[in-house]
Amino acid sequence: LPAYASPLLHTVGGVRQIVTQTRNSCAAFDPRTGQTLWSVPFTTPYDQNSVTPVALGERIVFAGVRQPTFALAPRRAGKEWRAPKVWDTTDATMYMSTPVRVGNRLVGMSEKRGGQLFVLAPATGEVLWTGEGRLGENASLFAHGDTVLALTTDARLRVSRLSGDRLEPVAEHAVAESAVWASPAFAGDTILVKDVD
């Protein structure tokens, strides 16, 4: 069963796939038949996988609490599918926050240092930059061009711009009086925020 992570509809080797994390694996399914195409064991200490997979060409990045962030490169060999790991890193591990692609970089929030933004090279898994930390337990991340919005659990909306291999702060706004765990909704030039209270 899926455990909090949203599925990703992606095409690999010309084959449409529903890619997701289940409670104990990273897997892909045929959207027409539900048949498992490939599966790789993956578990976390809390028996939940909540980071949505991110597609980077034919590679797919996965992450989970207290586990390395890693990329798989699924491919078909005859009738069988394989999904070998092409890199992993413990320099940026994630709990609930799904990273976003910004140009040829992956921007995310690591669980390290009390919540730390990072920039990663998706081709190699090398972490190129990390922020100061102490941002909170989770962040909802969105990208538009080279601009990144990060709404953190401390109810702060942080706006940054990717400059080279690092995030440069642009603005920061308090958006609620209690913690924010839900993703915001965008309606034109309005951002709707649901906080705890």
C-alpha positions in Angstrom: 0.0 0.0 0.0 1.2 3.5 -0.6 2.4 5.2 2.5 1.8 9.0 2.1 3.9 9.5 -1.0 2.0 10.7 -4.1 2.5 8.6 -7.2 4.3 9.9 -10.2 3.1 9.1 -13.8 6.3 8.8 -15.8 7.5 7.3 -19.1 10.7 5.1 -19.0 12.0 3.5 -22.1 8.7 4.4 -23.9 6.6 2.7 -21.3 4.2 4.7 -19.1 4.5 3.8 -15.4 3.0 4.8 -12.1 6.0 5.2 -9.9 5.6 5.4 -6.1 6.9 4.5 -2.7 5.0 1.9 -0.8 5.4 1.1 2.9 8.4 -1.2 2.0 9.5 -0.5 -1.5 10.1 1.8 -4.4 8.0 0.4 -7.3 6.5 1.0 -10.7 3.1 -0.3 -12.0 1.5 -0.6 -15.4 -1.3 2.1 -15.3 -3.6 -0.1 -17.4 -3.3 -3.4 -15.6 -1.8 -2.6 -12.2 0.9 -5.2 -12.8 4.2 -4.5 -11.0 6.9 -3.6 -13.5 9.8 -3.3 -11.1 10.3 -3.0 -7.3 13.2 -2.2 -5.1 13.1 -2.9 -1.3 13.0 0.4 0.8 11.9 0.9 4.4 12.3 3.6 7.0 12.3 3.4 10.8 8.7 4.7 11.0 7.3 2.2 8.4 6.3 5.1 6.2 7.6 6.5 3.0 6.3 10.0 2.3 8.6 11.7 -0.1 7.2 11.7 -3.6 9.6 10.4 -6.3 11.1 13.0 -8.6 11.8 12.2 -12.3 15.0 13.5 -13.9 14.9 12.2 -17.4 15.0 8.4 -17.1 16.4 8.5 -13.6 14.1 8.7 -10.6 15.1 10.1 -7.2 13.8 8.6 -3.9 14.3 9.5 -0.3 13.1 8.6 3.2 13.6 9.5 6.8 17.1 8.4 8.1 17.9 6.8 4.8 20.1 7.9 1.9 18.7 9.9 -0.9 19.2 7.9 -4.1 18.5 7.7 -7.8 17.4 4.6 -9.7 17.7 4.1 -13.5 14.9 1.7 -14.5 15.3 -0.1 -17.8 13.9 -3.2 -19.5 16.0 -6.1 -20.5 13.9 -8.3 -22.7 10.7 -8.8 -20.8 12.2 -8.1 -17.4 12.6 -4.7 -15.7 15.6 -3.8 -13.6 16.0 -0.6 -11.5 19.7 -0.3 -10.6 20.9 2.4 -8.2 23.1 4.9 -9.9 24.0 7.0 -6.8 23.1 7.7 -3.2 24.0 10.3 -0.6 23.6 10.7 3.1 24.6 14.4 2.8 20.9 15.4 2.2 18.3 13.0 3.7 14.6 13.9 3.7 11.7 13.1 5.9 8.4 14.4 4.4 9.5 17.2 2.1 9.6 16.4 -1.7 12.4 18.2 -3.6 11.8 20.2 -6.8 13.8 20.4 -10.0 15.2 23.8 -10.8 17.0 23.8 -14.2 19.6 21.1 -13.9 19.6 21.1 -10.1 17.4 19.5 -7.4 16.4 21.7 -4.5 15.1 20.2 -1.3 14.9 20.4 2.5 16.9 17.9 4.4 16.0 16.6 7.9 19.6 17.4 8.9 20.4 20.3 11.2 16.8 20.9 12.2 15.6 21.4 8.6 18.2 22.6 6.0 17.7 23.6 2.4 20.1 22.1 -0.1 21.0 22.1 -3.8 22.0 18.7 -5.3 23.4 17.7 -8.7 20.9 15.1 -9.9 23.4 13.5 -12.4 25.8 12.5 -9.6 24.0 13.0 -6.2 26.7 15.5 -5.1 25.3 18.0 -2.6 26.6 21.4 -3.9 25.2 23.7 -1.2 23.4 23.6 2.1 21.7 26.3 4.1 22.1 27.3 7.7 19.5 24.9 9.1 16.8 25.2 11.9 14.0 25.9 9.4 11.6 23.4 10.9 10.4 19.8 10.5 9.0 20.1 7.0 8.7 22.4 4.0 6.4 22.5 1.0 8.6 23.4 -2.0 7.6 25.0 -5.3 9.7 26.2 -8.2 9.0 28.7 -10.9 11.9 29.3 -13.3 14.9 29.9 -11.0 12.7 31.0 -8.0 12.0 28.6 -5.1 9.2 29.0 -2.6 9.6 27.1 0.7 6.7 27.2 3.2 8.1 25.7 6.4 6.4 24.4 9.5 7.3 27.6 11.4 4.8 29.4 9.2 7.4 31.3 7.2 7.3 31.5 3.4 10.8 31.8 2.2 11.5 33.0 -1.4 14.9 32.2 -2.9 16.6 32.3 -6.3 19.0 29.7 -7.5 22.2 31.4 -8.4 24.8 29.1 -9.7 24.8 26.2 -7.3 23.4 28.0 -4.3 20.1 29.6 -3.1 20.1 33.3 -2.5 17.4 34.7 -0.2 15.0 37.1 -1.9 12.2 37.6 0.7 10.6 36.0 3.8 7.0 36.4 5.1 5.2 35.2 8.2 2.0 33.7 6.9 0.3 32.2 10.0 0.3 32.3 13.8 0.5 28.5 14.2 2.5 25.7 12.5 1.9 25.0 8.9 2.0 21.3 7.7 -0.3 21.4 4.7 0.8 22.5 1.3 -0.4 25.9 0.2 -2.8 26.3 -2.7 -2.2 28.8 -5.5 -5.1 30.7 -7.1 -3.9 33.4 -9.4 -1.8 35.8 -7.4 -3.3 34.5 -4.1 -1.6 31.9 -1.9 -4.1 30.0 0.4 -2.5 28.7 3.6 -3.9 26.2 6.1 -2.2 26.3 9.5 -2.8 24.1 12.6 -5.3 26.5 14.2 
